[in-house]
Structure formats: structure tokens, C-alpha cells
Amino acid sequence: MTDAIERVFSNEDRIFEALNEARKLFGSRSTTEDQYDAMKKTLGFCLLYCPERLRDIVVSTLDEAAKREWFFVLYVWPKPSA
């Protein structure tokens, strides 16, 4: 199983697709908690298996996602109180 994951996330095209999807998700107010969690996991796999020359881009995207998550936590995902 690890080989299959590594094969997917070591592909540069797949990395760029994941980065593009991440930017779409943290730029949209309609993003759900589950989508955001999946995005962070995908970026984590990208970080583990990406080529060395793409590592800084993936780290920057993960950092940006972590910063923007606070916006979602405070303003988008709060549960209405009864």
C-alpha cells in the first residue's frame, strides 16, 4: 500500500493538482470541515513523498492552509446555538 501512495504523491502533476485543489478549498466559504481535513491529509502525503524541489511549495501551502483554517473555525463552521 505504501508503494501505491508513494507512486501517486511523488508524481509532480499530482502534486500540482493537489496544490491547486487546496487553494480552491481554502479560498471558498463553502468548504466543509471534512473537505478541509482531507485537504490537509493530502498535503501531508504530498510533503512526505514529493520531489525535493517542490517541498518548499508544499510547505508554504500547508502553512497558508493552517493560517486560513482559523477563519473557517471562527466564521464559517460555527454551530448555531439553540
ROROKOL-428261 format. One record per residue (C-alpha): residue in one letter; residue number from 0; chain; x, y, z. Coordinates in steps of 0.001 Angstrom, whole numbers. Each point is the difference from the previous one (the first is absolute). Example, Ala and Ser with C-alpha at 12.3 -4.5 7.8 and 13.67 -1.06 7.14 Angstrom:
ROROKOL-428261
resn:resi:chain:X:Y:Z
a:0:A:12300:-4500:7800 .
s:1:A:1370:3440:-660 .
***
This chain:
ROROKOL-428261
resn:resi:chain:X:Y:Z
m:0:A:0:0:0 .
t:1:A:2829:2395:810 .
d:2:A:1431:-466:-3477 .
a:3:A:-3315:987:-1577 .
i:4:A:-259:3111:2171 .
e:5:A:3592:922:-752 .
r:6:A:-574:-498:-3730 .
v:7:A:-2996:2343:33 .
f:8:A:1527:2742:2131 .
s:9:A:3463:-27:-1581 .
n:10:A:-1521:946:-3374 .
e:11:A:553:3718:-651 .
d:12:A:-3270:386:-1891 .
r:13:A:-1887:-1492:2947 .
i:14:A:1782:2366:2376 .
f:15:A:-1019:3021:-2054 .
e:16:A:-3592:-1276:-190 .
a:17:A:-72:-352:3796 .
l:18:A:1439:3491:473 .
n:19:A:-2563:1468:-2393 .
e:20:A:-2852:-1799:1753 .
a:21:A:1266:1167:3404 .
r:22:A:22:3617:-1111 .
k:23:A:-3541:-363:-1320 .
l:24:A:-1168:-1486:3302 .
f:25:A:1535:2544:2340 .
g:26:A:-1197:2780:-2274 .
s:27:A:-3662:-1040:140 .
r:28:A:-2487:641:2803 .
s:29:A:-1949:-3120:-990 .
t:30:A:2842:-2330:1041 .
t:31:A:-1088:-2489:2656 .
e:32:A:2048:-1248:2946 .
d:33:A:302:-3441:-1608 .
q:34:A:1312:1500:-3246 .
y:35:A:2519:2113:1907 .
d:36:A:1168:-3013:2012 .
a:37:A:401:-2080:-3178 .
m:38:A:1935:2842:-1621 .
k:39:A:2439:157:2934 .
k:40:A:541:-3763:-147 .
t:41:A:625:147:-3744 .
l:42:A:2513:2808:447 .
g:43:A:1678:-2056:2734 .
f:44:A:464:-2913:-2399 .
c:45:A:1265:2444:-2608 .
l:46:A:2565:1267:2495 .
l:47:A:1182:-3510:857 .
y:48:A:415:-1228:-3558 .
c:49:A:449:3062:-2216 .
p:50:A:3218:634:-1908 .
e:51:A:2479:2133:1933 .
r:52:A:-341:2978:-2333 .
l:53:A:-3751:271:749 .
r:54:A:290:-349:3772 .
d:55:A:72:3761:721 .
i:56:A:-3163:559:-2038 .
v:57:A:-1827:-2756:1874 .
v:58:A:1191:1312:3386 .
s:59:A:-1152:3512:-915 .
t:60:A:-3428:-1282:-1009 .
l:61:A:-321:-1991:3235 .
d:62:A:966:3094:1982 .
e:63:A:-2549:2130:-1848 .
a:64:A:-2689:-2633:560 .
a:65:A:750:-57:3727 .
k:66:A:-276:3779:222 .
r:67:A:-3224:134:-1977 .
e:68:A:-1571:-2803:2027 .
w:69:A:-561:2496:2828 .
f:70:A:-2277:2035:-2250 .
f:71:A:-2130:-3078:-629 .
v:72:A:0:-988:3672 .
l:73:A:-1105:3446:1131 .
y:74:A:-2349:1121:-2758 .
v:75:A:-1103:-2802:-2313 .
w:76:A:-348:-3215:2001 .
p:77:A:-1475:1121:3340 .
k:78:A:-3015:-2017:1010 .
p:79:A:-3090:2117:606 .
s:80:A:-897:88:3664 .
a:81:A:-3534:-940:951 .
***
